[in-house]
Amino acid sequence: MSDLLSYVEVQKLFKELPKAHQELLKEIVPGQIANTGIQRILQLLLAERVSIRDLGTILEAIAEVAGAVRDPRMIVEHIRSRLGRQICSQHTGPTGQLALITLSPAWEDAFASSLIGEGEVKHLAMQPSRLHDFVIALRDRFEEAARLGELPVLVTSNAVRPYVRMIVERFRPQTAVIAQGEIHPSAKLRTVGSI
């Protein structure tokens, strides 16, 4: 879906915005961000199956950080926190609860200590054997949850979510990885395991 969102399609979405949001768009484009930058951000959201229907909120979130943050992936993290209600609702089960598998403090530390780089430009440099251990633990925990009829999301800290997601999408693309900061206060949570 993200590959289908062309520049022309994004321009059509902009034309359908309410007047107030079109004014906001004029304030941030091109001074703080280019149209192609917004297109890339929308593609990244769609790649993680996050709806972009609430384009007004997405633009407001971009405007909040676009002057200070340049990396589209970091802007997406801010947008996801603003779309917390939508993200939680999307993954809420038939019982009205959001089933969670949490990332243990040990794995949180392992990911955090494996980040290299400065500022916005960070990369994961975890040893392959540690990554293999993580993937095995992830697979086992989610298969166990599936046997019990659960479809949980993996919850991590805000700081490591994009890097955990990068690994999870290679082996379990259907598994949603959400940050603690994305969990809306009204969400009813049920922890079904930990990695």
Beta strands, then each sheet from edge to edge (+ up, - down):
strand 1: 97-102
strand 2: 115-118
strand 3: 121-124
strand 4: 153-156
strand 5: 177-179
strand 6: 188-194
sheet 1: 5+ 4+ 1+ 6+
sheet 2: 2+ 3-
end
